[in-house]
C-alpha cells in the first residue's frame, strides 16, 4: 500500500491520504487526476481497471483504492 500512497502523492501532494475519505466527493481529485491515477495503478500493479469500477466508492480513499486493487489482482 506504500506504493499507492506514493502514486497518490505524485498526483496530488497536499492531501493526507491516510485519513482522507472523500477524495472524489471532496473534489481533491478531478477527472484528469483520476485518469492519471488509473493509468499509474494499472501499470504499477499489473491490473486493468474496468470502467464500471471507476466510481466514487472505489476512489474516495486510499483504503478503498487498495481494496479495489487487491480484488482486481485476485480476479486476474
Secondary structure by P-SEA (a helix, b strand, c coil): caaaaaaaaaacccccccccccccccccccaaaaaaaaaaaaaaaccccccccccccccccaaaaaaaaaaaaaac
